């Protein structure tokens, strides 16, 4: 794939790091049904019924939990959480509507899209937010105030920066530098892990996976190596590396905006977790693929593929990125730095602005805005201060408990929704900064557990499948599951 100023290939345009991806990406998608066919209508009708039933069941389950479970906890542990049951006024119809809309929205988040419809995660978040306003659960003014524009601005700015780095040819140059220095399979594996992890620590990890996958595919095909372990290294290292800083992934950006933890403080607390996780990634891949890596065989010498970089653009993009990193660590507001840096990179005579805009994941920004409103509406109508205080007595401040809850939620509904739903319960703990760091660690590392655990995994699987390489669910799971458990255990111990 050319890394110059040409437009993205048809494959890359077909699959970008969008929030609408669902399912095991390595499997071919079934042919789409005609929207007017009876099969399509029946499928949509069944999906609507299932989502509605799921929302009603979730609402009923919350009522049951809120009224019965506290009694059992009181008897078993002597913890007074009675206010948890008393503070939900189910006589207020808005409360039931809020829970039903929230549950339906998160069900679509969990499965990726609504079968029989064109509704993806971004659309579900927007629809859920709109219904909250339409049913009077939250006013339009309150909905506007619920959106954290610092997070949206930070993510938009970082997307523009990554787009300029890619269009300038920087990533192709970095790939060629690695190619000319890796002479053994394990050294190549180490290089891929370090590059993916380090870039993802400062740039958005989904974009790094989108960029690196075709480069690694091209490299291993010319080296005539088994592509699977090298491709697995990309999302595993990208997810692990992104835990190190606020700008590493979308959920960390949300946490940075909500917690107001300084960039340097965040990085100082979590970079050891990222470093140990990257070492575990190399170790596990080398052990499971012993025949590929634990041998004396050397790699053949290959010629670096043509980079066709634009030196002025590369220098400009790199200098702006480095300046942004300096300002981040100096304590400047990350959203301001990111959007100013991204805007400066748009000031050029070489790249048309629309080429940069095509690199931006607009559905992800839309999903964030919708989820902010959905969660805020639930918080205002269901999660009263007394209820939040009661839930806080269930040992959420304990690092292992909070890590486990965060990891499970992240695999059920994805990491960004999990972070938002945990937000109301963290504001009232005695040490919210440490709790936010625990959530950042667990929600990010949990994305490595299964192939569908994060968008980064799906990006690599889909790009690989388009090139004829299949990464199956179990192929990923035998590496991802132990890596997730070991890295989270270290994170719990460290924090």
C-alpha positions in Angstrom: 0.0 0.0 0.0 1.4 3.3 -1.0 2.1 5.6 2.0 2.3 8.8 0.0 -0.4 11.4 -0.7 -2.5 9.0 -2.7 -6.0 8.2 -1.5 -6.4 5.1 0.7 -6.9 1.8 -1.0 -10.3 0.4 -1.5 -9.7 -2.1 1.2 -8.7 0.6 3.7 -11.7 2.7 2.9 -13.9 -0.3 3.3 -12.7 -0.9 6.8 -11.6 1.9 9.1 -11.5 1.8 12.9 -15.2 2.4 13.1 -17.4 1.7 16.1 -19.9 -0.1 13.9 -17.8 -3.2 13.6 -19.2 -6.4 15.2 -18.7 -10.1 15.2 -15.6 -12.1 14.4 -14.0 -10.1 11.7 -12.1 -13.0 10.3 -15.3 -14.7 9.1 -16.8 -13.6 5.8 -19.9 -11.6 6.2 -23.1 -13.1 4.9 -24.7 -11.5 1.8 -27.0 -8.6 2.7 -30.7 -9.2 2.2 -32.9 -6.9 0.2 -34.6 -4.6 2.6 -37.9 -5.3 0.8 -37.7 -9.1 1.0 -39.8 -11.1 3.5 -36.7 -12.5 5.1 -35.3 -9.1 5.8 -38.6 -7.9 7.3 -38.9 -11.0 9.5 -35.2 -10.6 10.6 -35.8 -7.0 11.5 -39.0 -7.8 13.3 -37.3 -10.5 15.4 -34.4 -8.3 16.2 -36.7 -5.5 17.4 -38.6 -7.9 19.6 -35.4 -9.3 21.1 -34.0 -5.9 21.8 -37.3 -4.7 23.3 -37.6 -7.9 25.4 -34.0 -7.5 26.5 -34.6 -3.9 27.6 -37.7 -5.0 29.6 -35.9 -7.9 31.2 -33.0 -5.6 32.1 -35.4 -3.1 33.7 -37.1 -5.8 35.6 -33.8 -7.3 36.7 -32.6 -3.9 38.0 -35.9 -3.6 40.0 -35.3 -7.1 41.5 -31.7 -6.4 42.3 -32.5 -3.0 43.8 -35.1 -4.5 46.1 -34.0 -8.0 47.0 -30.2 -8.2 46.7 -29.4 -5.6 49.4 -31.3 -7.8 52.0 -29.1 -10.7 51.1 -25.9 -8.6 51.3 -27.1 -7.3 54.7 -27.6 -10.8 56.0 -24.4 -12.2 54.6 -21.9 -9.4 55.2 -23.6 -7.0 57.6 -23.2 -4.1 55.2 -25.9 -1.6 55.3 -26.9 -1.0 51.7 -30.6 -0.6 52.2 -30.6 2.8 50.6 -29.8 1.1 47.3 -33.3 -0.3 47.3 -35.1 2.7 48.8 -33.7 5.4 46.5 -35.2 4.1 43.3 -38.7 5.5 42.8 -40.2 3.2 40.2 -43.5 5.0 40.5 -41.9 7.7 38.4 -42.4 6.5 34.8 -39.3 8.4 33.6 -37.1 6.1 35.7 -38.4 3.0 34.0 -38.1 4.7 30.6 -34.5 5.8 31.4 -33.5 2.2 32.4 -35.2 0.7 29.3 -33.6 3.1 26.8 -30.2 2.6 28.6 -30.5 -1.2 28.5 -31.6 -1.2 24.8 -28.7 1.1 23.8 -26.1 -1.0 25.7 -27.5 -4.3 24.2 -26.8 -2.9 20.7 -23.4 -1.8 21.9 -22.7 -5.3 23.1 -23.7 -7.1 19.8 -22.2 -4.4 17.5 -25.3 -3.6 15.4 -29.0 -4.3 15.3 -29.7 -7.4 13.1 -32.0 -6.7 10.2 -31.3 -2.9 10.4 -28.5 -0.6 9.3 -28.1 0.6 12.9 -24.6 0.3 14.2 -23.1 1.3 17.6 -22.8 5.0 16.7 -26.4 5.1 15.5 -27.6 3.2 18.6 -25.9 5.8 20.8 -27.5 8.7 18.9 -30.9 7.0 18.9 -30.7 6.3 22.6 -29.7 9.9 23.4 -32.5 11.2 21.2 -35.1 9.0 22.9 -34.0 10.2 26.3 -34.8 13.7 25.1 -38.0 12.8 23.3 -39.4 11.0 26.4 -38.5 13.9 28.7 -36.0 11.9 30.7 -33.5 14.7 30.1 -34.0 18.2 28.6 -32.2 19.3 25.5 -30.1 21.8 27.4 -29.1 19.1 29.9 -28.2 16.8 27.0 -25.9 19.5 25.5 -24.2 19.9 28.9 -23.8 16.2 29.3 -21.4 16.0 26.3 -17.8 16.2 27.4 -16.4 18.3 24.6 -12.9 18.1 26.0 -12.8 14.4 25.2 -14.4 14.9 21.7 -11.9 17.7 21.0 -8.9 15.6 22.1 -9.9 12.6 20.0 -10.5 14.8 16.9 -7.1 16.5 17.3 -5.2 13.2 17.7 -7.0 11.7 14.6 -5.9 14.7 12.5 -2.3 14.3 13.8 -2.2 10.5 13.0 -3.7 11.2 9.5 -0.9 13.6 8.7 1.7 11.2 9.9 0.3 8.5 7.7 -0.2 10.7 4.6 3.3 12.1 4.8 4.9 8.6 4.7 6.3 8.5 8.2 5.0 5.1 9.1 6.4 3.6 5.9 9.8 5.0 6.8 9.6 3.6 10.3 8.6 0.2 8.9 11.6 0.2 6.5 14.0 1.1 9.3 12.8 -2.0 11.2 13.1 -4.2 8.1 16.8 -3.4 7.5 17.7 -4.2 11.1 15.7 -7.3 12.0 17.8 -10.4 11.1 16.1 -13.1 13.2 12.3 -13.9 13.6 12.3 -13.1 17.4 14.0 -9.8 16.7 11.4 -8.9 14.1 8.6 -9.9 16.6 10.2 -7.7 19.2 10.5 -4.8 16.8 6.8 -5.1 15.8 5.7 -5.2 19.5 7.9 -2.2 20.4 6.8 -0.1 17.4 3.1 -0.9 17.8 3.2 -0.4 21.6 5.3 2.8 21.6 3.3 4.5 18.9 0.0 3.4 20.5 1.2 4.9 23.8 1.0 8.4 22.3 -1.3 8.1 19.3 -4.7 6.5 19.0 -4.2 2.7 19.1 -7.0 1.9 16.5 -5.3 4.1 13.9 -1.9 2.5 14.6 -3.4 -1.0 13.9 -5.0 0.3 10.7 -1.7 1.6 9.5 0.6 -1.2 10.7 -1.4 -4.2 9.5 -0.7 -3.8 5.7 2.9 -3.0 6.4 3.5 -6.1 8.4 1.5 -8.2 5.9 3.7 -7.0 3.1 6.9 -7.6 5.1 6.1 -11.2 6.2 5.0 -12.2 2.7 8.3 -11.1 1.3 10.1 -12.9 4.1 8.0 -16.0 3.5 7.1 -16.3 7.2 4.0 -17.5 9.0 2.0 -14.2 9.2 -0.3 -15.2 12.1 2.1 -14.5 15.1 3.4 -11.3 13.6 -0.2 -10.1 13.0 -1.3 -11.1 16.4 1.5 -9.0 17.9 0.0 -5.8 16.4 -3.3 -5.6 18.3 -1.9 -7.2 21.5 0.9 -4.7 21.7 -1.2 -1.8 20.6 -3.8 -2.4 23.3 -1.1 -2.9 26.0 1.0 0.1 24.9 -2.0 2.4 24.8 -2.6 1.9 28.5 0.5 4.1 29.2 -1.0 7.6 28.5 -4.2 9.6 28.2 -3.8 9.8 24.4 -3.3 6.1 23.9 -6.9 5.1 23.4 -10.5 6.6 23.5 -11.4 5.3 27.0 -8.2 6.8 28.4 -9.2 10.1 26.8 -12.5 10.0 28.5 -10.9 9.1 31.9 -8.4 12.0 31.4 -11.3 14.4 30.9 -13.4 13.1 33.8 -10.6 12.7 36.3 -8.4 15.7 35.4 -5.4 13.6 36.2 -2.3 15.4 34.8 -0.8 13.7 31.7 2.6 13.1 33.4 1.0 11.7 36.5 -1.1 9.3 34.4 1.9 8.1 32.4 4.1 7.7 35.5 1.5 5.5 37.1 0.8 3.2 34.1 3.9 3.1 31.9 5.3 0.2 34.0 2.1 -1.8 33.4 2.5 -1.1 29.6 6.2 -2.1 29.7 5.6 -5.4 31.5 2.6 -6.1 29.3 4.7 -5.7 26.1 7.4 -8.0 27.6 4.6 -10.6 28.3 3.3 -10.2 24.7 6.7 -11.1 23.3 7.2 -14.0 25.7 3.8 -15.6 25.2 4.0 -15.3 21.4 7.5 -16.8 21.4 6.5 -19.7 23.6 3.3 -20.6 21.8 4.9 -20.2 18.4 8.2 -21.9 19.4 8.8 -23.4 15.9 8.7 -19.9 14.4 10.8 -18.0 17.0 12.9 -20.3 19.1 15.2 -21.5 16.3 18.6 -20.4 14.9 17.2 -19.7 11.5 17.9 -16.2 10.2 15.7 -14.0 8.1 16.7 -13.5 4.5 17.8 -10.1 3.4 15.0 -8.1 1.8 14.9 -4.8 0.1 12.9 -2.1 1.9 9.7 -1.3 -0.1 9.6 2.1 -1.7 8.5 4.6 0.9 7.9 7.7 -1.4 7.8 10.0 1.6 7.4 13.8 1.5 10.3 15.0 3.6 8.8 18.4 4.4 5.5 16.9 5.5 7.2 14.2 7.5 9.4 16.7 9.4 6.4 19.0 10.0 4.2 16.2 11.3 7.0 14.7 13.5 7.9 18.1 15.0 4.3 19.0 15.7 3.8 15.6 17.4 6.9 16.0 19.5 5.9 19.5 20.5 2.5 18.2 21.5 4.1 15.5 23.7 6.2 18.2 25.4 3.2 20.3 26.1 1.2 17.3 27.4 3.9 16.5 30.0 4.3 20.2 30.8 0.7 20.1 32.2 -1.1 22.0 29.4 -4.7 21.0 28.8 -4.5 18.0 26.5 -7.6 18.8 24.5 -6.3 22.3 23.7 -2.8 21.0 22.7 -4.3 18.3 20.5 -6.7 20.5 18.5 -4.2 23.2 18.1 -1.5 20.8 16.9 -4.0 19.1 14.5 -5.2 22.4 13.1 -1.6 23.6 12.5 -1.0 20.4 10.4 -4.0 21.3 8.2 -2.1 24.5 7.2 -0.3 23.1 4.2 -0.1 23.3 0.4 0.6 19.6 -0.1 -2.4 17.7 1.3 -6.0 18.6 0.5 -8.0 18.9 3.7 -10.6 16.5 2.5 -8.0 13.7 2.4 -7.3 14.3 6.1 -11.1 14.4 6.9 -11.5 11.0 5.3 -9.0 9.6 7.8 -11.1 10.8 10.8 -13.4 8.3 12.4 -16.6 10.4 12.6 -18.9 7.6 13.8 -16.6 7.2 16.9 -17.1 10.9 17.8 -20.8 10.5 17.3 -20.9 7.5 19.5 -19.1 9.3 22.3 -21.6 12.2 22.2 -24.6 9.9 22.3 -23.2 7.8 25.1 -22.4 10.8 27.2 -26.1 11.8 27.0 -27.5 8.3 27.6 -25.4 7.8 30.7 -26.1 11.3 32.1 -29.8 10.7 31.7 -29.6 7.4 33.6 -27.5 9.0 36.3 -30.0 11.9 36.8 -33.1 9.6 37.1 -31.8 6.4 38.7 -28.5 6.9 40.3 -29.3 9.2 43.2 -26.5 10.4 45.5 -27.8 8.0 48.3 -27.8 5.1 45.9 -24.3 5.8 44.6 -23.1 6.1 48.2 -24.7 2.7 49.0 -23.1 1.0 46.0 -19.8 2.6 47.1 -19.9 0.4 50.2 -19.6 -2.8 48.1 -15.7 -2.6 48.1 -15.5 -0.8 44.8 -12.4 1.0 46.1 -10.6 -2.4 46.4 -8.3 -2.6 43.4 -9.0 -6.3 42.6 -12.8 -5.9 42.8 -12.8 -2.7 40.6 -10.4 -4.3 38.1 -12.6 -7.4 37.8 -15.8 -5.5 37.4 -14.2 -3.2 34.8 -12.7 -6.1 32.8 -16.0 -8.0 32.7 -18.0 -4.9 31.7 -15.5 -4.1 29.0 -15.9 -7.5 27.4 -19.7 -7.3 27.7 -20.4 -3.8 26.3 -16.9 -2.6 25.1 -14.5 -0.5 27.1 -15.8 3.0 26.3 -19.4 2.3 27.4 -18.0 0.5 30.5 -16.0 3.5 31.5 -19.0 5.8 31.2 -21.3 3.5 33.2 -18.8 3.4 36.0 -18.3 7.1 36.2 -21.1 8.0 38.7 -19.7 5.5 41.3 -16.1 6.8 41.2 -16.9 10.4 42.1 -17.6 9.5 45.7 -14.8 7.1 46.5 -12.1 8.3 48.9 -9.3 8.1 46.3 -10.9 8.8 42.9 -7.5 9.2 41.1 -6.4 5.7 41.9 -9.8 4.3 41.0 -9.7 6.0 37.6 -6.2 4.6 37.0 -7.4 1.1 37.9 -10.3 1.5 35.4 -8.0 2.8 32.7 -5.7 -0.2 33.3 -8.4 -2.9 33.4 -10.6 -1.5 30.6 -7.7 -1.3 28.2 -6.0 -4.6 29.0 -9.4 -6.4 29.0 -9.6 -5.6 25.2 -7.0 -8.4 24.6 -9.1 -11.1 26.1 -11.0 -12.1 22.9 -10.9 -11.3 19.2 -14.0 -9.1 19.6 -12.8 -7.5 22.8 -11.6 -4.3 21.1 -11.9 -2.5 17.8 -8.1 -2.7 17.3 -8.4 -6.5 17.2 -11.1 -6.4 14.6 -9.2 -4.0 12.5 -6.2 -6.4 12.2 -8.4 -9.4 11.7 -10.4 -7.8 8.9 -7.4 -6.4 7.1 -5.7 -9.8 7.4 -8.8 -11.5 6.0 -8.9 -9.2 3.1 -5.3 -10.3 2.3 -6.2 -14.0 2.6 -5.0 -14.6 6.2 -7.6 -15.8 8.7 -7.2 -15.1 12.4 -9.7 -17.3 14.1 -11.4 -16.8 17.5 -9.4 -19.5 19.2 -6.2 -18.6 17.5 -6.4 -15.2 19.1 -7.9 -16.5 22.4 -5.0 -18.8 23.3 -2.7 -15.7 23.3 -5.1 -13.0 24.3 -6.7 -14.6 27.3 -3.5 -15.5 29.3 -2.0 -12.1 28.3 -5.0 -10.3 29.6 -5.0 -12.2 32.9 -1.3 -11.8 33.6 -1.1 -8.2 32.6 -4.2 -7.2 34.7 -2.8 -9.2 37.7 0.4 -7.2 37.4 -1.6 -4.0 37.1 -3.6 -4.8 40.2 -0.3 -5.5 42.1 1.3 -2.4 40.8 -1.6 0.0 41.6 
